[in-house]
């Protein structure tokens, strides 16, 4: 199922046949009509919570109950909950939010596709060496599908990075790559908006400022649950309709399982935490020439008014428009 977060109250729904179905309300309908439950709405909120974080914490049982509710709805005589309230809406008429569970963390893999890594290394003037695991955390709130990405005022070269993110359904510490399948709840699309210039001073540690600013990442449009193998997902990035990136997660230098192991060493990961794949070749930074002074021409970098779309046939389409910061 393709799980979404929708509407003013940010309830959990399922995207199906160009419609959004309220998942907890559908469960209430199932309990009332198929099970004769007198307090169906209250029980449904416990079994299939309308909040994404709680739904994930509900584990396999919550998904199984949600599946029964959707099967019942497919053959029901109407599309209303036990109170007579509509529970199915045209997808074009509801707002979708970034499907990030509240209070969770986003870990991003760095330079995790070979050609992108090699091009970025040469661009920086460093010598190529054996790859190693590294990354950074995103600390700002993500923007959802179709929302505006605000061009940072301190930036003169803004880049896109189309990626896949896994959402953990189970947490833990000192996890092993072999536990990946059991830990993944679902997958979604992710765009890492990156400031390439001016560059931050190099040092042993920094705050990953080029990766963290308001609207510095997009997430969505849905979480594909129980229908996608995260190790084999196609991802494309388009800028104003022109394809810039095309890669598959099977090409990752270090797998999601290896990042799961690395990140959980002495750190307890929680249900709902996200791990992002890193990006493939075709970013503006790795595809643009670098002058002797270290600068790159602006042609491929994002500009105000640009339209960006991250696409996957297995997940969907995540769009954003680049806009100016309000004065």
SERO-4910 file (N, C-alpha, C, O; in steps of 0.05 Angstrom, whole numbers):
BEGIN
 pado doro    nc1    nc2    nc3   cac1   cac2   cac3    cc1    cc2    cc3    oc1    oc2    oc3
  Unk    A     17    -24      0      0      0      0     18     25      0     40     25     10
  Unk    A      7     47    -11     21     72    -12      9     91      9    -12    103      5
  Unk    A     23     93     31     14    109     54     21    138     51     44    145     44
  Unk    A      2    156     56      6    184     55     -2    198     81    -17    186     97
  Unk    A      7    222     84     -2    239    106    -16    263     93     -5    277     76
  Unk    A    -42    267    100    -58    286     84    -74    304    102    -79    298    125
  Unk    A    -83    327     90   -103    344    102    -92    361    125    -69    359    133
  Unk    A   -111    378    135   -104    397    156    -95    384    181    -78    394    196
  Unk    A   -106    361    188   -100    347    212    -77    327    209    -70    313    228
  Unk    A    -66    325    185    -43    307    179    -49    278    188    -34    266    202
  Unk    A    -72    269    178    -80    241    183    -67    222    163    -58    231    141
  Unk    A    -66    197    170    -55    177    152    -76    167    133    -99    161    140
  Unk    A    -68    166    108    -86    155     87    -71    136     69    -47    132     72
  Unk    A    -85    124     51    -74    107     30    -81    118      3   -104    125     -2
  Unk    A    -61    120    -14    -65    129    -42    -72    105    -59    -57     86    -62
  Unk    A    -96    106    -71   -106     83    -87   -125     93   -108   -145    107   -102
  Unk    A   -120     86   -134   -138     93   -156   -144    123   -156   -167    131   -159
  Unk    A   -123    140   -153   -126    169   -154   -143    180   -132   -154    202   -134
  Unk    A   -146    165   -110   -161    173    -87   -144    169    -62   -126    153    -61
  Unk    A   -151    185    -41   -139    181    -15   -160    170      4   -181    182      7
  Unk    A   -154    148     16   -172    134     35   -161    139     63   -138    132     69
  Unk    A   -178    149     81   -170    153    109   -168    125    122   -189    111    124
  Unk    A   -145    118    130   -140     90    138   -154     83    165   -166     62    167
  Unk    A   -152    101    185   -165     95    210   -195     94    208   -208     78    220
  Unk    A   -206    113    192   -235    114    188   -244     89    173   -266     79    178
  Unk    A   -228     80    154   -235     55    139   -236     31    158   -252     13    156
  Unk    A   -217     31    177   -217     10    197   -242     11    215   -254    -10    222
  Unk    A   -250     35    222   -275     38    238   -299     28    223   -316     15    235
  Unk    A   -300     33    197   -322     23    181   -322     -8    181   -343    -21    184
  Unk    A   -299    -19    178   -296    -49    178   -305    -60    205   -320    -80    205
  Unk    A   -296    -49    227   -303    -59    253   -333    -56    258   -345    -74    270
  Unk    A   -345    -35    250   -374    -30    254   -391    -49    237   -410    -61    247
  Unk    A   -384    -51    211   -401    -66    193   -396    -96    193   -414   -112    190
  Unk    A   -370   -104    195   -363   -132    194   -361   -146    221   -366   -170    223
  Unk    A   -356   -130    242   -352   -142    268   -373   -133    288   -374   -144    310
  Unk    A   -390   -114    281   -411   -105    299   -401    -90    323   -414    -90    344
  Unk    A   -378    -78    320   -366    -63    343   -381    -38    348   -384    -21    331
  Unk    A   -390    -34    373   -406    -11    381   -389     14    383   -398     36    377
  Unk    A   -363     12    390   -345     35    393   -323     33    372   -299     33    378
  Unk    A   -332     31    347   -313     25    325   -292     47    321   -269     41    316
  Unk    A   -301     72    323   -282     94    318   -260     94    338   -236     98    331
  Unk    A   -267     91    364   -247     91    385   -228     67    382   -204     70    386
  Unk    A   -239     44    376   -222     20    374   -204     22    349   -180     14    350
  Unk    A   -214     33    328   -198     36    304   -175     54    308   -153     50    297
  Unk    A   -178     75    324   -157     94    330   -134     80    345   -111     89    343
  Unk    A   -140     59    359   -119     44    373   -107     23    355    -83     18    356
  Unk    A   -123     10    338   -112    -12    321    -98     -1    297    -76    -11    290
  Unk    A   -110     19    284    -98     32    260    -97     62    265   -115     76    256
  Unk    A    -78     72    280    -77    100    288    -77    119    264    -65    113    244
  Unk    A    -90    142    267    -90    162    246    -64    178    245    -60    194    226
  Unk    A    -46    174    264    -20    187    265      2    169    254      2    145    261
  Unk    A     19    179    236     39    162    223     58    148    243     63    124    240
  Unk    A     69    163    262     88    151    281     75    128    296     87    107    299
  Unk    A     51    132    305     37    111    320     30     87    302     30     64    311
  Unk    A     23     93    277     17     71    258     42     53    254     40     29    255
  Unk    A     65     66    251     90     50    248     96     34    273    104     11    271
  Unk    A     92     47    296     97     33    321     78      9    325     84    -10    340
  Unk    A     55     10    311     36    -12    313     45    -37    299     33    -59    303
  Unk    A     66    -35    283     78    -59    271     61    -74    252     43    -63    239
  Unk    A     67   -100    250     53   -117    230     23   -119    236      7   -120    217
  Unk    A     15   -118    261    -14   -121    267    -29    -97    256    -51   -101    244
  Unk    A    -18    -73    258    -32    -49    248    -35    -51    218    -56    -44    207
  Unk    A    -14    -60    204    -16    -63    175    -36    -84    167    -51    -81    147
  Unk    A    -37   -106    181    -56   -127    175    -85   -118    179   -102   -124    163
  Unk    A    -90   -103    200   -116    -92    205   -124    -72    184   -147    -70    175
  Unk    A   -104    -56    175   -109    -37    154   -116    -51    128   -134    -42    113
  Unk    A   -102    -73    122   -108    -88     98   -136   -100     98   -150    -99     78
  Unk    A   -145   -110    121   -173   -120    123   -193    -98    119   -214   -102    106
  Unk    A   -187    -74    129   -205    -51    126   -208    -43     97   -230    -38     87
  Unk    A   -185    -43     82   -186    -35     54   -200    -56     38   -215    -49     19
  Unk    A   -197    -82     44   -211   -103     30   -241   -100     34   -257   -103     16
  Unk    A   -249    -94     59   -278    -90     65   -289    -66     50   -311    -67     39
  Unk    A   -274    -44     49   -283    -20     36   -288    -25      6   -306    -13     -6
  Unk    A   -271    -42     -6   -274    -46    -35   -301    -58    -43   -310    -54    -65
  Unk    A   -314    -72    -24   -340    -84    -30   -363    -71    -14   -385    -82    -14
  Unk    A   -357    -49      0   -378    -36     17   -398    -21     -1   -392    -14    -24
  Unk    A   -421    -16     10   -442     -3     -5   -439     27     -7   -451     40    -24
  Unk    A   -422     38     11   -417     67     10   -388     72     19   -373     54     25
  Unk    A   -380     98     20   -353    106     27   -354    124     51   -339    144     52
  Unk    A   -370    117     71   -373    133     95   -366    117    120   -368     92    120
  Unk    A   -356    131    141   -350    117    166   -376    113    182   -397    121    173
  Unk    A   -374    100    206   -398     95    221   -415    120    228   -439    117    234
  Unk    A   -402    143    228   -416    168    234   -428    181    209   -441    202    211
  Unk    A   -424    169    186   -434    180    161   -415    200    148   -422    213    129
  Unk    A   -390    202    158   -371    221    148   -355    208    125   -347    184    126
  Unk    A   -351    223    103   -337    212     80   -308    205     87   -295    219    102
  Unk    A   -298    183     76   -271    174     82   -254    170     58   -231    163     60
  Unk    A   -265    175     34   -250    173      9   -251    200     -6   -273    211     -9
  Unk    A   -228    210    -14   -226    236    -26   -210    236    -52   -191    220    -54
  Unk    A   -217    252    -72   -201    254    -96   -172    263    -88   -169    283    -74
  Unk    A   -152    249    -98   -125    256    -91   -118    285    -99   -102    298    -86
  Unk    A   -130    294   -121   -124    321   -131   -136    342   -113   -129    366   -115
  Unk    A   -154    334    -94   -167    354    -77   -157    355    -49   -168    370    -33
  Unk    A   -136    340    -42   -126    340    -15    -96    347    -16    -82    342    -35
  Unk    A    -87    360      6    -59    367      8    -44    343     20    -52    333     41
  Unk    A    -22    336      7     -4    315     18     19    328     32     31    347     22
  Unk    A     26    318     55     49    328     71     73    309     68     70    286     60
  Unk    A     96    319     76    119    301     77    114    278     97    106    283    120
  Unk    A    117    253     88    111    231    106    133    224    125    145    202    124
  Unk    A    139    243    142    160    239    163    146    236    190    133    254    199
  Unk    A    150    213    203    138    209    230    150    230    249    174    236    249
  Unk    A    133    241    266    141    261    285    163    251    304    161    228    314
  Unk    A    184    268    308    204    261    327    226    242    317    243    233    333
  Unk    A    225    236    291    245    217    281    268    232    268    268    256    264
  Unk    A    289    217    261    314    228    251    319    219    222    311    197    214
  Unk    A    334    236    207    340    230    179    370    229    176    384    249    179
  Unk    A    380    205    170    409    201    165    413    199    135    400    184    121
  Unk    A    433    214    124    438    215     96    465    203     89    485    211    101
  Unk    A    466    184     71    491    173     61    506    193     44    493    206     27
  Unk    A    532    195     46    548    213     31    564    199      9    576    178     14
  Unk    A    565    211    -15    581    200    -37    579    170    -40    599    156    -40
  Unk    A    554    161    -43    549    132    -41    544    119    -68    534     96    -69
  Unk    A    549    133    -90    548    121   -117    575    128   -131    584    150   -129
  Unk    A    586    108   -144    614    110   -153    620    134   -171    638    150   -164
  Unk    A    605    138   -193    612    159   -211    609    186   -199    626    204   -202
  Unk    A    587    190   -184    583    215   -169    606    221   -150    617    243   -149
  Unk    A    614    200   -135    636    204   -116    662    211   -130    676    229   -121
  Unk    A    668    197   -151    694    202   -165    694    230   -178    714    244   -177
  Unk    A    672    238   -189    671    265   -201    673    287   -180    687    307   -184
  Unk    A    659    283   -157    661    303   -136    689    304   -124    698    326   -116
  Unk    A    702    282   -122    730    281   -111    748    297   -129    764    313   -120
  Unk    A    747    291   -155    764    306   -174    758    335   -174    776    352   -176
  Unk    A    732    342   -172    724    371   -172    738    385   -149    745    409   -151
  Unk    A    740    372   -126    752    385   -102    782    385   -102    795    397    -85
  Unk    A    794    372   -123    823    372   -124    836    350   -107    861    350   -105
  Unk    A    820    333    -95    831    311    -79    838    287    -96    827    284   -118
  Unk    A    855    270    -86    861    245    -99    840    224    -93    829    223    -71
  Unk    A    834    207   -113    815    185   -108    827    165    -89    851    159    -90
  Unk    A    810    155    -71    819    134    -52    796    115    -48    774    120    -58
  Unk    A    801     94    -34    780     74    -29    756     87    -15    759    103      3
  Unk    A    732     80    -23    708     92    -11    705     83     18    715     62     26
  Unk    A    692    100     34    687     94     62    659    105     69    650    124     56
  Unk    A    647     94     89    621    104     98    623    131    112    639    134    130
  Unk    A    607    150    103    605    175    117    577    187    110    563    176     93
  Unk    A    570    208    123    544    220    118    539    243    137    557    255    148
  Unk    A    514    250    140    506    273    156    476    270    163    462    253    152
  Unk    A    468    285    183    440    285    192    426    310    180    437    331    179
  Unk    A    401    307    173    384    330    166    368    337    191    354    320    203
  Unk    A    369    363    199    356    371    224    332    389    219    317    394    238
  Unk    A    328    399    195    306    417    190    281    400    183    284    376    178
  Unk    A    258    412    182    234    398    174    233    395    144    240    414    129
  Unk    A    224    372    134    223    368    105    199    382     93    179    388    107
  Unk    A    200    388     67    177    398     53    164    374     38    178    355     31
  Unk    A    138    377     33    123    355     21    121    358     -9    132    376    -21
  Unk    A    107    339    -21    104    339    -50     90    365    -60     69    373    -50
  Unk    A    102    377    -81     90    401    -92     96    427    -77     87    448    -86
  Unk    A    110    425    -55    115    449    -39    139    464    -50    156    453    -64
  Unk    A    141    490    -43    163    507    -53    189    502    -37    188    499    -13
  Unk    A    211    502    -52    237    501    -40    249    529    -41    251    540    -63
  Unk    A    256    540    -18    265    568    -17    295    570    -21    310    558     -7
  Unk    A    302    585    -42    330    589    -49    345    604    -26    337    626    -20
  Unk    A    366    592    -14    379    605      8    394    630     -1    407    630    -22
  Unk    A    392    651     15    405    676      7    435    675      8    449    690     -6
  Unk    A    446    657     23    476    654     25    487    637      3    511    632      2
  Unk    A    471    629    -16    479    609    -36    481    622    -64    464    639    -71
  Unk    A    501    614    -80    501    622   -108    503    598   -127    504    601   -151
  Unk    A    505    574   -116    503    549   -131    487    529   -115    496    517    -96
  Unk    A    462    525   -124    444    506   -110    440    481   -127    436    482   -151
  Unk    A    442    458   -113    441    433   -128    418    415   -118    407    420    -97
  Unk    A    412    395   -134    391    375   -128    405    348   -125    426    343   -137
  Unk    A    393    330   -109    403    303   -106    379    285   -101    368    284    -79
  Unk    A    371    270   -122    349    252   -120    357    226   -107    378    214   -113
  Unk    A    341    217    -87    349    193    -71    325    177    -63    302    185    -67
  Unk    A    330    154    -52    310    138    -39    315    138     -9    338    137      0
  Unk    A    294    138      7    296    136     36    281    112     46    259    106     37
  Unk    A    293     97     65    278     76     78    268     87    105    282    103    118
  Unk    A    245     77    113    234     84    139    234     59    156    223     38    148
  Unk    A    246     61    179    249     37    197    223     32    211    210     50    221
  Unk    A    215      6    211    192     -2    227    199    -13    254    183    -15    272
  Unk    A    225    -21    256    235    -31    282    261    -17    288    277    -11    270
  Unk    A    266    -11    313    290      1    321    310    -19    332    306    -43    329
  Unk    A    330     -9    345    350    -27    357    378    -15    357    382      6    345
  Unk    A    396    -29    370    424    -21    372    441    -44    363    434    -67    367
  Unk    A    464    -37    351    483    -57    342    470    -77    323    473   -101    326
  Unk    A    455    -66    304    441    -83    284    460    -93    263    482    -82    259
  Unk    A    452   -114    249    468   -126    228    454   -123    201    430   -120    199
  Unk    A    470   -122    179    458   -120    152    437   -141    147    418   -135    132
  Unk    A    440   -164    158    421   -186    153    393   -180    165    374   -193    158
  Unk    A    392   -160    182    367   -152    195    352   -131    179    330   -122    188
  Unk    A    363   -122    157    351   -100    142    322   -105    135    304    -88    141
  Unk    A    316   -127    122    289   -133    113    269   -132    136    246   -122    133
  Unk    A    277   -142    159    259   -142    182    255   -114    194    235   -109    207
  Unk    A    274    -96    188    273    -69    200    259    -49    183    249    -29    193
  Unk    A    258    -53    157    246    -33    139    216    -35    138    204    -56    133
  Unk    A    203    -12    144    174    -10    143    164     -2    116    144    -12    106
  Unk    A    179     15    102    172     24     75    193     42     64    214     47     76
  Unk    A    188     52     40    207     69     26    193     94     14    169     93      9
  Unk    A    208    116     12    197    140      0    219    154    -16    242    146    -14
  Unk    A    211    175    -31    231    190    -46    240    213    -30    226    224    -13
  Unk    A    265    221    -35    278    242    -20    295    259    -39    308    249    -57
  Unk    A    294    286    -35    311    304    -50    328    320    -30    317    334    -13
  Unk    A    354    317    -32    373    332    -16    381    357    -31    396    356    -50
  Unk    A    371    380    -22    379    406    -34    405    415    -21    406    417      3
  Unk    A    425    420    -38    452    425    -27    464    451    -37    463    457    -61
  Unk    A    475    466    -18    490    490    -25    518    482    -33    533    471    -17
  Unk    A    525    486    -58    552    479    -68    572    503    -66    596    499    -65
  Unk    A    561    527    -66    578    550    -64    562    573    -52    539    576    -58
  Unk    A    575    589    -34    603    586    -25    607    561     -8    589    553      7
  Unk    A    631    550     -9    638    526      5    645    533     34    656    554     40
  Unk    A    637    515     52    644    518     80    674    512     85    685    496     70
  Unk    A    686    525    104    714    519    111    717    489    118    701    478    132
  Unk    A    739    477    108    743    449    114    754    446    143    768    464    152
  Unk    A    748    425    156    757    420    183    751    391    191    737    377    176
  Unk    A    761    383    214    756    355    222    726    349    227    717    327    223
  Unk    A    711    370    236    682    367    241    669    394    235    681    415    240
  Unk    A    645    393    224    630    417    221    600    411    225    593    389    233
  Unk    A    583    431    220    555    428    226    539    421    201    514    422    201
  Unk    A    552    413    179    539    406    154    520    428    145    497    423    137
  Unk    A    529    453    148    512    476    141    503    476    112    480    484    107
  Unk    A    518    467     92    508    467     65    485    447     61    471    448     40
  Unk    A    480    430     81    459    410     79    435    417     97    415    403     96
  Unk    A    438    438    113    417    444    133    410    473    132    425    491    140
  Unk    A    385    478    123    373    504    122    343    500    118    335    477    111
  Unk    A    327    520    122    298    516    118    293    506     90    304    516     70
  Unk    A    276    486     88    268    472     62    292    458     49    292    456     25
  Unk    A    311    448     65    334    436     53    330    407     44    349    394     34
  Unk    A    306    396     47    300    370     36    271    366     31    254    376     46
  Unk    A    265    351     10    237    344      4    233    314      9    252    298      6
  Unk    A    208    306     16    202    279     23    174    271     13    155    287     16
  Unk    A    171    248      0    145    239     -8    145    226    -36    167    218    -45
  Unk    A    123    224    -49     96    233    -41     83    215    -21     64    222     -7
  Unk    A     93    190    -20     81    169     -3    103    151      8    126    154      1
  Unk    A     95    133     26    112    112     35    101     86     23     79     78     29
  Unk    A    117     73      5    108     48     -6    114     26     14    137     21     21
  Unk    A     93     13     23     95     -7     45     88    -34     34     67    -38     21
  Unk    A    105    -54     38    100    -82     31     98    -86      0     84   -104     -9
  Unk    A    111    -68    -16    109    -72    -45    134    -65    -59    135    -67    -84
  Unk    A    155    -57    -46    180    -48    -59    204    -60    -44    205    -60    -20
  Unk    A    223    -71    -60    249    -80    -49    268    -56    -50    275    -47    -71
  Unk    A    275    -47    -26    291    -22    -25    319    -25    -38    332     -5    -44
  Unk    A    328    -50    -42    354    -54    -55    353    -53    -85    374    -57    -98
  Unk    A    329    -49    -97    327    -49   -126    304    -29   -134    283    -38   -143
  Unk    A    310     -3   -131    290     17   -138    303     37   -158    325     46   -154
  Unk    A    288     43   -179    297     62   -199    290     91   -190    268     95   -180
  Unk    A    308    109   -194    304    137   -187    314    155   -209    336    151   -220
  Unk    A    298    175   -217    305    194   -237    300    222   -227    282    227   -211
  Unk    A    316    241   -236    313    269   -229    310    286   -255    326    283   -273
  Unk    A    289    302   -255    284    320   -278    285    349   -269    274    356   -248
  Unk    A    297    366   -285    297    395   -280    285    408   -304    296    407   -326
  Unk    A    262    421   -300    247    433   -322    242    414   -345    244    421   -368
  Unk    A    236    389   -337    230    368   -357    253    354   -369    250    334   -383
  Unk    A    278    363   -363    302    350   -373    313    330   -353    317    337   -330
  Unk    A    317    305   -362    327    285   -344    357    291   -338    373    293   -356
  Unk    A    363    293   -312    390    297   -303    403    273   -290    427    268   -292
  Unk    A    387    257   -276    397    234   -261    381    210   -267    356    211   -272
  Unk    A    394    187   -267    380    161   -270    398    139   -257    419    133   -267
  Unk    A    388    128   -235    404    108   -221    386     89   -206    362     93   -205
  Unk    A    397     68   -195    382     47   -181    397     41   -155    421     42   -154
  Unk    A    381     35   -134    394     31   -108    412      6   -107    428      4    -89
  Unk    A    409    -11   -127    428    -34   -127    457    -25   -133    476    -40   -129
  Unk    A    460      0   -143    486     11   -150    499     26   -126    521     36   -129
  Unk    A    486     26   -103    497     39    -80    524     27    -73    527      2    -74
  Unk    A    544     43    -66    570     33    -58    567     17    -32    577     -5    -30
  Unk    A    555     29    -12    548     15     13    518     13     15    504     32     11
  Unk    A    509    -11     21    481    -17     21    466     -5     45    479      5     64
  Unk    A    440     -5     43    424      4     66    430    -13     91    431     -3    113
  Unk    A    435    -39     86    442    -57    109    468    -49    122    471    -50    146
  Unk    A    488    -41    106    513    -32    117    510     -5    132    523     -2    153
  Unk    A    494     13    122    489     38    137    473     32    162    477     45    183
  Unk    A    455     13    161    440      6    185    459     -4    207    456      4    230
  Unk    A    478    -20    199    498    -30    219    515     -7    229    520     -5    253
  Unk    A    525     10    211    543     32    218    529     51    237    540     59    258
  Unk    A    504     59    231    491     79    247    482     69    274    479     85    293
  Unk    A    477     43    276    466     32    301    488     23    320    482     11    341
  Unk    A    513     28    314    534     21    333    533     39    357    538     63    355
  Unk    A    525     28    380    523     43    405    502     65    404    500     81    422
  Unk    A    485     66    383    463     86    381    438     71    375    436     56    355
  Unk    A    418     75    392    392     61    388    376     76    366    368     99    370
  Unk    A    371     62    344    353     73    324    324     67    332    319     47    345
  Unk    A    306     85    324    278     83    332    260     78    308    266     85    286
  Unk    A    237     65    313    217     62    292    210     90    280    205    109    295
  Unk    A    210     92    254    205    117    241    229    132    232    227    150    215
  Unk    A    253    125    242    278    138    232    281    131    203    273    110    193
  Unk    A    295    150    189    299    147    160    329    145    154    345    158    167
  Unk    A    335    129    134    363    127    123    360    132     93    345    118     79
  Unk    A    375    151     82    374    159     54    398    147     39    420    144     50
  Unk    A    393    141     14    412    125     -2    437    139    -11    457    126    -17
  Unk    A    437    166    -11    458    180    -26    448    182    -55    428    171    -62
  Unk    A    462    198    -71    452    203    -98    472    194   -120    495    190   -115
  Unk    A    461    190   -143    477    181   -166    488    204   -182    484    227   -175
  Unk    A    502    197   -203    514    217   -220    493    234   -234    470    226   -237
  Unk    A    501    259   -242    483    276   -256    475    301   -241    459    317   -250
  Unk    A    485    304   -216    480    329   -202    494    352   -217    512    347   -233
  Unk    A    485    376   -212    498    399   -225    528    400   -218    544    407   -235
  Unk    A    535    394   -193    563    396   -185    580    376   -198    603    382   -206
  Unk    A    571    351   -201    588    331   -213    588    331   -243    606    320   -256
  Unk    A    569    345   -255    567    346   -284    578    372   -296    580    374   -321
  Unk    A    585    391   -279    595    417   -289    625    418   -288    637    407   -270
  Unk    A    638    431   -308    667    434   -307    675    452   -284    660    469   -275
  Unk    A    700    449   -275    711    466   -254    734    482   -265    753    470   -275
  Unk    A    733    508   -262    755    525   -271    779    523   -254    779    511   -233
  Unk    A    800    536   -263    826    536   -248    823    549   -221    837    543   -202
  Unk    A    804    568   -219    799    581   -193    780    566   -175    774    575   -153
  Unk    A    771    542   -184    754    525   -168    725    530   -171    708    516   -159
  Unk    A    717    550   -187    689    556   -191    677    540   -214    691    530   -231
  Unk    A    650    538   -214    636    524   -235    616    542   -248    604    559   -234
  Unk    A    611    540   -274    591    557   -287    563    551   -276    558    529   -267
  Unk    A    545    571   -276    519    568   -264    498    552   -280    477    547   -270
  Unk    A    505    545   -305    485    535   -324    468    512   -313    443    513   -316
  Unk    A    480    492   -301    465    468   -292    454    471   -264    437    455   -256
  Unk    A    463    491   -249    453    494   -222    425    506   -222    416    519   -241
  Unk    A    411    502   -200    383    510   -198    381    540   -196    398    554   -184
  Unk    A    359    550   -207    353    579   -207    324    583   -198    308    564   -200
  Unk    A    318    606   -188    291    612   -180    272    609   -204    277    619   -225
  Unk    A    250    594   -199    231    588   -220    234    560   -231    215    551   -245
  Unk    A    256    547   -226    260    520   -237    240    500   -224    232    503   -201
  Unk    A    232    480   -240    215    458   -231    232    433   -229    245    425   -249
  Unk    A    231    420   -207    247    395   -203    228    372   -196    209    376   -180
  Unk    A    233    349   -207    216    325   -202    234    301   -198    252    295   -214
  Unk    A    230    287   -176    243    262   -170    222    240   -176    200    241   -165
  Unk    A    229    220   -192    209    200   -201    220    172   -196    244    167   -198
  Unk    A    201    154   -190    207    126   -188    181    111   -196    160    116   -185
  Unk    A    183     92   -214    159     77   -222    148     60   -199    125     54   -198
  Unk    A    166     53   -180    156     38   -157    144     55   -134    129     44   -118
  Unk    A    150     81   -134    142     97   -111    123    120   -120    102    123   -108
  Unk    A    131    135   -140    114    158   -149    131    181   -158    153    178   -168
  Unk    A    120    205   -154    132    230   -164    133    251   -142    112    256   -129
  Unk    A    156    262   -138    160    283   -117    169    309   -131    191    310   -142
  Unk    A    152    329   -131    158    354   -145    162    377   -126    153    377   -104
  Unk    A    177    397   -136    182    422   -121    188    444   -141    199    439   -163
  Unk    A    182    468   -133    190    492   -148    209    509   -131    205    512   -107
  Unk    A    230    520   -145    249    536   -130    239    565   -130    233    576   -151
  Unk    A    237    576   -106    226    604   -103    245    621    -87    263    610    -73
  Unk    A    242    647    -90    259    666    -75    250    668    -46    226    664    -40
  Unk    A    269    673    -29    263    678      0    248    704      3    255    724     -9
  Unk    A    227    703     19    211    727     24    228    749     38    243    742     56
  Unk    A    226    773     29    241    795     42    226    808     65    236    827     77
***
